[in-house]
Amino acid sequence: MTDGADGNLLVAENVRKEFGGLLAVNDLDFTIPQRSIVSLIGPNGAGKTTFFNMLTGLYKVSSGRIVFDGTEVTYKPRHAITALGVGRTFQNIRLFPQMTALENVLVGMHARLKGGILGSILGTPRVRREEREAERKALELLRFAGLGRVEEDLAENLAYGDQRRLEVARALATEPKLLLLDEPTAGMNPQETVVFMEFVSKLREEWPIAILLIEHDMKVVMGVSERVTVLDYGEKIAEGSPQEIQKDERVIEAYLGKAATG
């Protein structure tokens, strides 16, 4: 089910977030079409991560409305939004360092398991089948993310780029319809960034999923995005294709010019 006939997976209308007297996001209208890659860019403090946190229920909206896949989620709790099909990663890696790559992905799988606590304690045949299927799917996700060779390695021992892709694999284990990636290439070297861009492109081609990306690396943004939205001081100042955004005078003044010189 989509929100109306326009094919948008997510629709945010007049979304505002205030922290005391600080206006972090100001009456933002925003859409994400089905199976698209949309990037959200802007200077530090522009409101990008605040908007992410409202979409996932981490922050409550001060005013406005958010509809995801035909269901209003404006005031739903985080677990309910995850169950509807919104997955995310964070600016800072939040893996379980003392667990293996496989175990980290299985943690994501638990959001979709149906065996229940009692069934897990008793080890019923249904639960054992479900756990075997979860492990099979987790291994497939690791291979898809290029991590099949490190499934038994502890997360803390993985290379940085591998940890980032493991975090995405864990998010994919929740079976999202929309995946939010918060500065996924931050801290990567150029080679790791290229590998990650290839991974995102492959994900877009092979999965029925939409992606919303916050990213400061303009090569990544321009290389994978179908649409780019630019925020400055919590307000949308531009929106369009990567080519249009690169030529927009307000964007160049507010962000791209700073990125190029700073």
Buried (B, 14 or more C-beta within 10 A) or exposed (E): EBBEEEEBBBBBBEBBBBEEEEBBBBBBEBBBBBBBBBBBBBBEEBBBBBBBBBBBBBBEBBEBBBBBBEBEBBEBEEEEBBBBBBBBBBEEBEBEEEBBBBBBBBBBBEBBBEBEEEBBEEEBEEBEEBBEEBBEBBBEBBEBBBBEEBBEBBBEEBEEBBBBBBBBBBBBBBBBBBBBBBBBBBBBEEEBBBBBBEBBEEBBEEBEBBBBBBBBBBEBBBBBBBBBBBBBBBBBBBBBEBEEBBEBEEBBEBBBEEEEEE
